[in-house]
Amino acid sequence: MKVTAKHYAQVLHDVTQGKTGKVLELIVKDFVAMLSERHERSRSREIARMFESVWKAQYGAATVRIETAQPISSNLDRELKERFAHATIQKQVNPELIGGARLQIDDRLLDGSVSGQLSRLKSQLINS
């Protein structure tokens, strides 16, 4: 019986729960060695994609990217860390946004930036 990539991802997720540092490194090293022994290292990308879906199912989000015109406040930073405690949070300052923010949660994009609003307004005016 062939083990599915999702099953591998679920097992890897379960055994790495709460592990950090050298312990986590050793678990991943052993996992890769096991894939090699089974001649399944070529499936590592597929397993990584499935790992992300397992992560999302468990925690609700895997990656959160916030792009703002100015650096975010410490209050907003703390709120993001609390709200998305198990996600990777990426912050970027982009002055071209003019104001507001663009928030991407996994594959969903929420554009509340001034430049995004101006772009949508321009598009509506052209199409009217």
N, C-alpha and C positions, 0 to 999 in steps of 0.2 A: 504494500500500500504506500503510495506516494504522499508525503506530508505536504499540505498546501502552504503557500507563502504566508497566508493569514494565520495559520496555526503556529508556524515558526515565530511570527511577529508577536502573537499573543503570549507564547511561552517566554520569549525574550523579555517582553514587557513585565510579565509576572515575576520573573526571577531577578529583574533589576530594580523592582520597586524599593525605594528608600536606600538604595546603594549609592555610594559616592567614591571618588578617588580610586585607590588601588584595587579595591574590591570590585568596583564597577568595571574597571579596566580588565581585570582578570576574567570576569564573567563574559565580557564581549570577546576577549581573546579565545576563550574556550569555545564559545559559540561559533566563531569563525573556523576554528580548528575542526569542530564537529561537521560543519558544512563541507570543509575540504575532504574529510574522511568519507563523507557520503557523496562526493563528487557533485556538490550542489552550490559551490561558490558563485557560479554564474547567476544564481537566483538572488544574490545579495541586494541588488537594486529593487527588485520586486518585493523582497522582504522589508526593506527600508520604507517603501511606499505603504505597505500594509501596516508597518509599525506606527506610522503617522496616523492612519485611520483608527487603529486600536487606541492610540493616545487620545484622539479627538473624541472617541466614544466614551472614554473614561473621564476626561477632564473638560470637554466642551470646545477646546481650541488648542491648536498646536503652536501656531505662530501668530503674533499680533504685531503689526507694523504701524507706527504712528508717525506721520509726517506733518510738521508744523512750520509756520513761517518764523516763529521765534522759539527758543528753547522752552520746553514745558516746565511748569512750576513744580516744586517739590510735592505739593498737595496732589496734583494730577498724577505725578509719577508714582506716588504711594498708592493712589486709588487704582491705577492700572495694575500695579503689582499685586494688590489684594484681589482685584476682580479676575485677573488672569494668572493666578499664582503658579499654575503648572505649565504655562505656555512660555515660549521664547518671545521676549518683547524686544523689538528693534525700534529705536528712535532715530529720526533724521530731521534735521533742520533744512528747510527749503524756502528761501526768501521769495521765490517765484509764486508761492501760494498766496502771497499778499497778507492773508490773515486766515483765521480758522484752522481746520485740520483735515487731513485725509487719513482715514483709519482703515486698515486692511486686516481682517480677521480670517485667516486661512485663505479661502478663495473668494470671500465677500469683500467688496470695496464700498466704503461709505465716504463720500466726498462732501465735506462741509466747508471746503476752502472757498475763499473769495474768488480765486481764479477759476475754480470749478463752477461756481455760480455764474460768473461772467460768461464763461464758455457756454453753459446751458442757455443763458439769456440770448446770447448771440445766435445760437442755433435755432432757438424759437423764433427770433425776429427774421432770420433768413427764410425759415420754412413757412412763415405766415403770409 
